[in-house]
């Protein structure tokens, strides 16, 4: 673990630093000033380890966090538009009320994360692991969930206007949601809503109720 000399600020420990000097400077500024919100918009934080850090209200728009270790982090109300979380570990993280429009979550691990009331438009979450994730009150619009794993995920009045395919795992997905979703198969696309969407999901092991739009 790498700590700044003399710093004992719980929630602001950097366990592994990014290679990019500008990104490292932004982290040092954040770690040494109690009132500073992390502002690393547009910076390359690839490979950083901020596990269990308090990053509420962080500004990470267009930041690169590829392969970052972010398990258990608090990203409450953070701006994550167009951020790149490809192959990042966000297991157990709290992203409540964060904005993830056009973010990349490809092959990211978000197992048991809290995505309650998140706003996510046009995001790429193909092959993401979302096992046990909480999506209560979340709004996912035009989000690509092909080959994603939503085993035992929980929804409650969640807008799930997403792209699904036969490799999307929904076993144990439970709660209530709004459609429509789009089922993609080869070059074919079929919009599913209401009872059709409910049947498609529940026939694959989900236990959900699709609410009228």
C-alpha angles and dihedrals in degrees: 000000000000117000131177111253110269095004116130098162109147111225094022103079117129108208096183126014127222117249092233110096096211091051091048090052091052090052092049091051090050094046095051101044117065095201095048120109111211108261110185098141111162094004130127109247094160113157096010118149112216097150113171092001122150104241100158113160091008119169105225100146110155091357120146113233098163113164089357118159105231103150113156095005122152109231097164112168092352125159107237101157112155091355115153112230096162110160091353121147110236096155112154092005124145114229096162113164093357122144116235102168111163091355121151116235097161111158090350119148114232099158112163091358121149111236095165114159093356119157112223123170126171094352123158110227099156113157091001117152108234098163111160093357119158115228101170111159092354124147115217112177124176089350115158109229098164110146090002120141115230096167110163093354117157127226131182119181086334121167103229102178093154144135115256134178137185090274093058107108115217102160109143094010104148143181136043130317146166124235167179104157126177121231111210121201119167104306093338125100124188126184114223126194140153115000093356093058091042091052093046092052098040093047086061095053102276123131102208140136118217110217123217112266 
